[in-house]
Each structure stands twice: as C-alpha cells, then as structure tokens.
Amino acid sequence: MFDRGGAYGWRFRDAALERGARYGLQMHPYYGESKQPAIGQTINAILDARPTATALIVHNDATIAALPSVLAARGTRVPEDLSVVSLYSKDFGRAFSLPYTAIESSPISWASKRSGTWCAGSRRPSSQEHR
C-alpha cells in the first residue's frame, strides 16, 4: 500500500504515532510484506528487534492473517505476552479465526455507523423547541 502511494496507510501511521506520543508510548513503525515467506520473516525480525514490545498495531491484512502461526511458533500468547490490535472487517476476522482486538474496517459498516450518528445528532431539538 505504501509503495503504491496509499494515503490511507500513511494517515493511519501518522495518527497512531501522534496519539501514541500524546500518551507517552514508545512506538516504532515497520512496513509489512504482502507475500510469504517474507511476511513471516519480517514479523520475526520485528519481534526480534523489539523483544520488550508489549503490543503490536497491525495495519496489513497479509501480516495479520499470518500472525497466529508466527506467534504460535515463537510460543507467544495473545494477550498474555503481547497485545495485538488491527483494522479488519468482522468477516475477515472470522475467516481467519483471528483472536485479536479489531477495529471494524468495512466501509459499509463505517458509513452506516457514521450515518446513524449524524442522523441522531441532526434530530436533536433546537433550543427554541425547548422553550
């Protein structure tokens, strides 16, 4: 995504780094691969480089799908040893039986939630109606 100039990926990374800094979190961005065996090798290299890491935020479908087998091979348990948070749809999570904390990424789900929030907000009575 980054190689293709995907602005969404850059915005996500920048926002995560900014929010983490606000809370005093030490964050280190890495870029994921899209094909095996590079995915597993990269995950292992990242975890080897940061042995005291307590959490991963993963914004890469290929990486998140491969993560359970890589962590199992390392003997790393989620969430006991490492917390994992990612963005993926409920359907994607079910298809790969992902045991991680996920933020729903389905555009239809997001649009539906935002639309509902906007509609609920727009139906508030005006201050004149309260008089």
C-alpha positions in Angstrom: 0.0 0.0 0.0 2.8 2.4 0.9 4.7 1.6 -2.4 1.5 2.4 -4.3 1.2 5.7 -2.5 -1.8 4.7 -0.4 -2.5 7.9 1.5 -4.8 6.0 4.0 -1.9 3.9 5.2 0.3 7.0 5.8 -2.5 8.8 7.6 -3.1 5.8 9.8 0.6 5.5 10.7 0.9 9.3 11.3 -2.2 9.4 13.5 -1.1 6.3 15.5 2.4 7.9 16.1 0.9 11.2 17.1 -1.6 9.7 19.5 1.0 7.4 21.0 3.3 10.3 21.6 0.5 12.1 23.4 0.2 9.3 25.8 3.9 8.8 26.2 4.0 5.5 24.3 7.2 4.5 22.5 6.2 3.4 19.0 8.3 2.1 16.2 6.7 1.8 12.7 7.7 -1.1 10.4 6.4 -1.9 7.0 4.7 -5.2 6.3 5.2 -7.6 3.4 2.4 -9.0 1.1 3.7 -12.5 0.3 5.1 -15.5 2.2 7.8 -16.3 3.2 8.7 -12.6 3.5 5.7 -12.0 5.8 6.8 -14.5 8.5 10.5 -13.4 8.2 9.5 -9.8 8.6 7.3 -10.4 11.6 10.1 -12.4 13.3 12.7 -9.7 12.5 10.4 -7.1 14.1 9.8 -9.1 17.2 13.5 -10.0 17.5 14.4 -6.3 17.1 11.9 -5.3 19.9 12.0 -8.2 22.5 10.4 -6.0 25.2 7.4 -4.9 23.0 4.1 -5.2 24.8 1.8 -4.6 21.8 1.5 -4.6 18.0 -0.7 -2.4 15.9 -1.0 -4.1 12.6 -2.4 -2.4 9.5 -1.8 -5.1 6.9 -4.2 -7.9 6.1 -1.5 -10.3 4.9 0.5 -9.8 8.1 -2.5 -10.1 10.5 -3.6 -13.3 8.7 -0.1 -14.8 9.1 0.5 -13.6 12.7 -1.2 -16.5 14.5 1.1 -19.1 13.1 4.2 -16.9 13.6 3.3 -16.2 17.2 2.5 -19.8 17.9 5.9 -20.9 16.5 7.5 -18.4 18.9 5.5 -19.5 21.9 4.0 -16.0 22.1 0.5 -15.9 23.6 -2.0 -13.1 22.9 -2.9 -11.2 25.1 -0.8 -12.7 27.9 2.5 -12.0 26.3 1.6 -9.5 23.5 -1.4 -7.4 22.8 -2.4 -7.2 19.1 -4.7 -4.5 17.6 -5.6 -4.3 14.0 -8.1 -3.0 11.4 -10.1 -5.6 9.6 -13.7 -6.4 9.0 -15.6 -8.9 11.1 -15.9 -11.2 8.1 -12.1 -11.2 7.6 -11.6 -11.9 11.3 -14.0 -14.8 11.2 -12.5 -16.3 8.0 -9.0 -16.4 9.6 -10.2 -17.1 13.2 -8.2 -14.0 14.4 -8.2 -13.7 18.2 -7.1 -10.0 18.2 -8.7 -6.7 19.1 -10.0 -5.3 15.9 -11.4 -2.0 14.7 -14.1 -2.6 12.1 -12.7 -1.6 8.7 -15.7 -2.4 6.4 -16.6 0.8 4.5 -20.2 -0.1 4.6 -20.2 -0.7 8.4 -18.3 2.6 8.9 -20.7 4.5 6.6 -23.7 3.0 8.4 -22.3 3.9 11.9 -21.4 7.5 10.8 -24.7 8.0 9.1 -26.5 6.8 12.2 -24.5 9.1 14.4 -25.1 12.1 12.1 -28.8 11.4 11.8 -29.1 11.1 15.6 -27.3 14.3 16.0 -29.3 16.1 13.4 -32.6 15.2 15.1 -31.8 17.0 18.3 -34.4 19.6 19.1 -33.3 23.1 18.6 -33.0 25.4 21.6 -36.2 27.1 20.6 -38.2 23.9 20.8 -37.1 23.5 24.4 -38.6 26.8 25.4 
